[in-house]
Amino acid sequence: MADEVPTTKEAKNNPKIERLFLSPILSLSIFFSSIEAPPTLVSIITYNKRAFTVDLLTLKACCGEPKLGVCLITSRDCFKITSGQKDVLSFGCCDAMGNRLQFPSTRSFTPRLKKYVSPLKVVCVDYPRPDLDNTSNFLEAAYLSSTFRTSPRPSKPLKIVIAGAGLAGLSTAKYLADAGHKPILLEARDVLGGKVAAWKDDDGDWYETGLHIFFGAYPNVQNLFGELGINDRLQWKEHSMIFAMPNKPGEFSRFDFPDVLPAPLNGIFAILRNNEMLTWPEKVKFAIGLLPAMLGGQAYVEAQDGLSVQDWMRKQGIPDRVTTEVFIAMSKALNFINPDELSMQCILIALNRFLQEKHGSKMAFLDGSPPERLCKPIVDHIESLGGQVKLNSRIQKIELNKDGTVRNFLLSDGNVLEADAYVFATPVDILKLLLPEEWKPIPYFKKLEKLIGVPVINVHIWFDRKLKNTYDHLLFTEEWISRSDTDIIDATMSELSRLFPDEIAADQSKAKILKYKVVKTPRSVYKTVPDCEPCRPLQRSPIQGFYLSGDYTKQKYLASMEGAVLSGKFCAQAILQDYEMLATRGEVVAEKKCGILMII
């Protein structure tokens, strides 16, 4: 074994090096090319844990290229590792990776190999974190974060109860804690994350609520990672977008963004270079249609809210074929609905960010489960500053004072929580279920009726073999939320067999399913249909002391992780702006209670 780590090019040209691929949906287990029998999968994972104390993280690969550049030497020769060789193996030496290899001692050791198991070695490291820190959006997000840390320390920290420990609630609590206040974050379930929640099965494999992609155009999310010191937990992949060819089973079309060109030239080059999805006349029409969005900015984007994607395309003279082959996938990726339902504003927001920032459309995946690798660090930060996070704390009722303001949150276990301010950071559908009757006629709350969550199904499949020519984030489901898991798996296999006919057959005569998990979310992100933008509420409600946080609230990003984090910042900002009112109101309430006690 050579001690030097070869470059990506050398790795690709070396016949002894094979790339790491994973199962085609959301692989939460690792399939190695050197495994020749399924039972050895568990053995090799155990061997890794015992020998290196490696965190078993989700290693996703995409587009035929490993995002981490993790490759395997297929030689069956045994090898030795000493503490002096840590730089060769340690994931910690790379900014793009969050794994850590811990060596039990300075002495060398020789792992005992089992049948069918080849030794592992990290032989190249690809796709470092792109240069995001100098974009205007990143700097704007960084400044907003800094305002919480540098704000004057309150003479009397506010007690703020926040319902919902998804990214919106976690963000709200984090920035309030940064400003010196004492948030109490409540989560109804036994797991953090909300829409990014994940669970571990009996085999130790994780399954999630969805495939969570972290884009370069997520400045507030990227700042959050930096503030927590966990940038290395994002695994960046090559700058490409890949689409299945609907009329050519097993074939895919790429949009490759060259790194040498600035935005928007890299995006324009990617579109012009692709001749499989768009003809030249279609490219010209599409480019002309996008010019107003690029020149008019946010004002033009917001003005397109009344048009569906399909309507906008037809208005630009773009054939329905383009909508079918390109924008069905994009629409489902952004909001899980079809182009005839999705507001064009949603697409334009994404395209505007992707085209205006060089690395805007570059994608990264978290190096493990979101609850452990993202949410837990936020919780640790909140608690280190005096805040609290409580799981299994479901809100049963919002109880009101005579003047219509919030008296307390009544929990399902009978406990009552009183605070200076109250935040609902749940999905909009949960809020509507718990909304007090007295508030429903108020226009601010009445407009929420149009915001309805989309049902989402996430399918995890573990196959009995490495699948060489597959992609790990696929979109092809219809409205199957009420169907059985078996029906969903059958439909998934049928679709996969159409996309990957050489490796997958619907009857499992080729790749066989070892196990599967179907995760249903009856109400996920809100449906971004035309004319719903005016229905999105500001974070400060008309009820004194009551605030909203969530990706459905008013902010300039999509219903996304970025939108959730930014909404949390805006919510925390609104509470800080109302500090004097909230502190005074809290004192009045305390005096009234004291007076009642004295009378008694």
Protein Blocks (a to p, Z undefined) as FASTA:
>chain_A
ZZbdcdfklmmmpmkbccddddfklccbdcdfkbcbfklmmmmmmmmmmmnopacddddd
eehiafklpacdfbfbdcdddfklmmmmmmklpfkbcbdcddfbfbdcdddddehiacdd
dfbdehiaddfklgfklmmmmmmmmmmmmpccdfbdcddddehjafklmmmmmmmmmnop
acddddfblcehijmgccddfkopacdfbdcdddfklmklmmmmmmnopmmmpccddddd
ddddfklghiacdddddfkbccfklmmmmmmmpmklpcfklmmmmmmmmmmmmmnmmmlm
mmmmmpcfklmmmmnopafklmmmmmmmmmmmmnopafklpcfklmmmmmmmmmmpmklm
pccddfbdfklmmmmmmmmmmmmnopacdehiacfbdcddfkopafbdcdfkopacddfb
dcdfbdfklmmmmpcfklmmpmklmmmmmpccddddddddddfbdcfkbcfbdcfbdcfk
lpcfklmmmmmmmmmmmmmmmlpcfklpmcccfbdcddddfblcddddehklmmpccfbd
fbehiacedjkbccfbdcdfklmmmmmmmmmmmmmmmmmmmmmmmmmmmmmmmmmmmmZZ
